[in-house]
Amino acid sequence: MTEMNILLAIPKILPVFQYGGTERIVWWLGKELSALGHNVYFLARPGTHSEFAKIIPYRNDISINKQIPQEIEIVHLHFEPEEIPEKPYLLTNHGNAIASKTFDINTVFISRDHAMRHHSETFVYNGIDPEEYGSPDLHKKRFYLHFLAKAAWRLKNLRGAITIARKSGYLLKVLGGTRINIKMGVRITLDPKIRFYGMVSGTRKNSLINGSKALLFPVLWHEPFGLSVIESLYFGCPVFGTPYGSLPELIPRQCGYLSDSQSEIVNALEYLDEYNRKTCYEYVMDNFTSRKMAADYLKLYNKILSGEKLNSSNPYYEQIAHPRFLPFYK
């Protein structure tokens, strides 16, 4: 494999230690590319530091082309600059479009469903760095469920997760939310079986997930990927959620249950102990590591360097009238 000079561009500070899914993905990608023998550069906000990559402080007041070193062979953007690079490049889109929009022809999406909804077939799954999580204790006695998301965001449906936990009789530990939330319509949760831990990270978050029997993830939108899903499966937690966006791709039958019915999810939790934690863990290690993500992106880098485009035509999103929240029936 020929070494490459690869620039990963994101207008954020790296590394990130709390919430910041995209930043963590970019960091892990850079780390793996470096481990594979490539020369990695981060074009990121001042304050970024790394032992494995060279840092170029990002400036939004000058052209991106003036910030790319001459030796760079390929530019991997994780945001949309005002102008495209003059060097060979690709662009990963990490979110959902909310208005009609046309994307660059070298745009990559992060799941098959995500690509399809933007009229593309080009995607690379995100992957986690197992070193950041440590070895899971798959034999640990577990007694609660967890919710892992930015809980103030109604699309993540914390309210639905709380209802499911109550009806199934489980204690629910909420990672990423607060007991009192004005944005949720002055929601005050006083139930002692619903415990809030705020924006936890690092070993604290890993320990909480590793003590959980399952992740509740009843999202009300088309999830582009779902890093919470992969993190939870890594620790042996099957996932119980809604069949929207990438989730049917990420969660095979042996690793969880999907339904748009609250009562069906509650019923499915009666069989929670039949899921095999090792199966969930090995599924992630086989399919969703940062090493696999880096290998998949390297294939696209080589495709671009050979003069090919990543899409046969420009991906696009066509805005249509639809409810803000997808169905979640009782």
N, C-alpha and C positions, 0 to 999 in steps of 0.2 A: 504494500500500500504506500503510495507516494504521499509524503507529508504536504499539508496545505497551510497557507496563512489565511485564517478564517476570522472575520470580524463579526461579532454578535452585538447588535445595536439595540439598546433599550434606554429611554430617557428616565431611568430610575436609579436609585442607589443600590448597589450590590455589595455583599449579600443582604438578604432581608431575613429578619428573625421572627417576625410575627406573621400577620396576614399578608399575603402577596404571592398568590399562586403563580402568576406569570413570571415574576422575578425569580422564584425558586426554580421554575422549569429552565429558564435561561442560564441560571447558575449551574445547575446540574448538567445541562448540555455542554457548557464550556468545560466543565471539569472532566467529563467523559471524553470529549474531543482531544483535550490535552493528554489524558491517559492513553489515548490511542496513537499518540505521537504527532499530533498536529500543533501548530503554533496558533494560540487563541488570543484574540484581542477583544476587550470589552469597550465599546463606545457607550459610556454610561455617565450618569450625573456625578459631579465632584463629590467625593466622600466614598466612592467605590474603592475597594481594595481586594486584591487577590494574590495568592501565592503561585497560581498556575497560569495566569493570563496577564498580558500587558494591558494597562489602563489608559484610555484616551478620554479625557473629560469632555462630556457632551455639552455643546452649546447650541441653543435654539435660535440664536441671533445671526448665525452664519450658515451658508449652504452645507448640507451634509457631505457633499463631494469634496469640500475643502477640509473635512475632518477625517477623511479616509486615507491612511498611509499608502504610499505608492506600492509597497510590497504586498498589500492585501490582494488575494486571488478571488475571494468570494465574500460577499456581504450578506449576512443573514439578519434581516430587519424584524423586529418584534413590535413595531409601530409603523404608522404611515407618515413618512416625511413629506414635505411639500414638493420635493422633486425626487425622482428616482436616481439611484446611484449610477455613475458612469461605468463602474466595475460590474462584473457579473453578480447577480443578486437574486434573492428570493425573499418573500415576506410571509411570516406566519401570522394568521389572523386568530386571535384568542377569544373573540367575543361574538355576540350575535348582532347583526345589523338591525336597526330599529326603523330605518327609512329606506326607500328604494335607493340602490347604490350599485355602481359597477366597480369591480376590484381589479387590481393589477393581474396580468396574465400569469405571473409567477407567484401567485398567492397559494399558500398551503393552509389547510384547515386542520382541526385537531381531533376529528372523528369522522367516520363515514357519513353519519347523519348530518353533522355540521357542514361537511362539504356538499352533500346533496341539497341541503336547503339553500345553498348559495350557488347552485348549478355548476358544481365542480366534482371531480372524482379524485382529487389530490388531497391526501391527508396523511398526517403522522401522529400517532397516539403519543400523548405525554407519557413520561416515565419518571419514576421516583428513584432516588439514590438510596439503596438499602443501608449504606453506612450511616446515613443521617438518622435512621430509625433504630438501629441495633437489631439484635436477634429477638424475635417475638417469643414470649412464653405461651406456647399453644396449649399447655396443660394447666394453666392457672385457673383456679375456681372463679367463675364470673357470675354476677347476679343482676347487672343492670344493662340498660340500652344507652346508646349515645346519639346525639345529634351534633353534626359538625358542619358549620356554615356560618356565613355572616348573617346572624339571626335577625337583624333589623330589616333585612331585605325580604319583603313579603313573598317574593317568588320562590324563596327557599322553603316556605311553608312550615315554620316552627310551630304555628298553631295546630296544624294537622298532626305533626309529630307528637305534640303534647297529648292530643286527644287519643291517638293510637296507643301511647304508653299507658295512659290512664285506663283505657278500656281493656288492655291486655294485662293490667296489674303489675307492670314493671316500674321500677325506679328509672327515671330518665336523667342523664347528665348532659347538659347543654354546653357545648364548647363553641364559643363565639357569640354569646348573647348576654343580656342582662335581665334581671327579674322585673325591673321597671323600664318600660320602653314607650316613650311618647310617640315615636314614629309609627308604632303599631296600633295607634288609636288609644293611647294611654293604657297599655296592657300592663297589668300588675298580676304577677303569678305568685300566689301564696302557698300553693300546694307543696308540702314538705317532700313529696316524692318527685318533684321537678327541681333539680339543682343546677344552678348557673355558675359557670366558671370563667366567663369572659373570654378575651382573646388570648388563650393559652398557646404556648409554643414549646419547642424543644423537648427535653425529657419529660416535662410535666404533661404536655399533650400526649406524647407517646405512651406514658404510663396510664393515662386515663383511657385511651383507646384500647390498650392491651388488657384492661380489666373489664372490657365490655363484651356482652354476648352478641350484639348486632348493632349496625348503624340504621337509624331511621332517616330516610332521605326522600320524602314525598314532595318533590319539587313541582312547581306549577308552571314551568316553562320548559322549553327545549334546551336542556343542559348541553352546552358545547362539548364538555368533556366530563368533569367531575373528579377532581383530585381527591376530594374527601372519600369517594368510593374506593379508590385504589389504596389510599392510606389505610382505610379500615380493613379491607380484604387482606392487606399485608399482615395485619395483626390477627388474622383468623376470624374476623367478624363478617358474617354474611350480611347482605344489604337488603333492606325491605323498603321499596320506594315505588314511584310512579313510572310508567313506561314511556317517558318522554325524552326526546333528544338522543343523546348517546347511550343512555342507560341500558336499553336492550342489547347493545353491542358489548358493554362492559360487564354485564352481570348474567352469566349463564345460569341455567336452572340449578346447578349444584352449588352455586355461590349466593343465592338469594331469591327473592320473590318480588315481582312487579305487578302492580294493579292500579287502576284509577279509582278503586273502591276502598274506602277507609275500612269498612267491615271485612272485606276480603283479606286485607293486610293483617287486621287483628286476628282473624281466624288462622292465617298462615303462621303467625307467631306461636301458635300452640304446638307447632312441629319444629320449633327453633333448635331444639337439642339434637335433631337428626342431621343437621349440617355438620360437615367435617372441617374443622379449623385448618388442618394441614392442607386440605384441598384448596381452600381459599388463598392461603399463603403461597402455595406452589403455583397457583394460577397467575398471581402477580409476578412472581419471579420468572415465569416463562414468557410473559407477554408485556409487562409494563414497567421495566426497569429503564433507568437513564442510559444504560449501555445499549439497549435495543433501540431506544429513541435516537441516540447518536448515530448508530449504524444505519437507521432508516433515513436520517437526514443526509448522511454522507452519500447515499445513493442519489438523492436529489441534487446535491452539490455537483456530483460528477455528471449528471444529466445536463445541468445548466452549463457547466464548463465545456461540454461537448457541443454546445450550440443549440440545444433543444429548449423548448418552452415547457413549463409544467402543466399548463392547461391548453387544450386545443383552441379555446376562445376565452375571452374574459369572463370570470365568474361574476355573478350579479345576484342581487337580492331584490325581489319585487314586493313592495309593500302591499298588503291586502288587509281589508278590514277583518279583524278577529278579536275575540275577547282578550283582555290583558292577561288573564290567568286561565290556564288550561283546566279542564274539568277534574274535580276531585269529589267523587260522590260518597254519600254516607253508606 
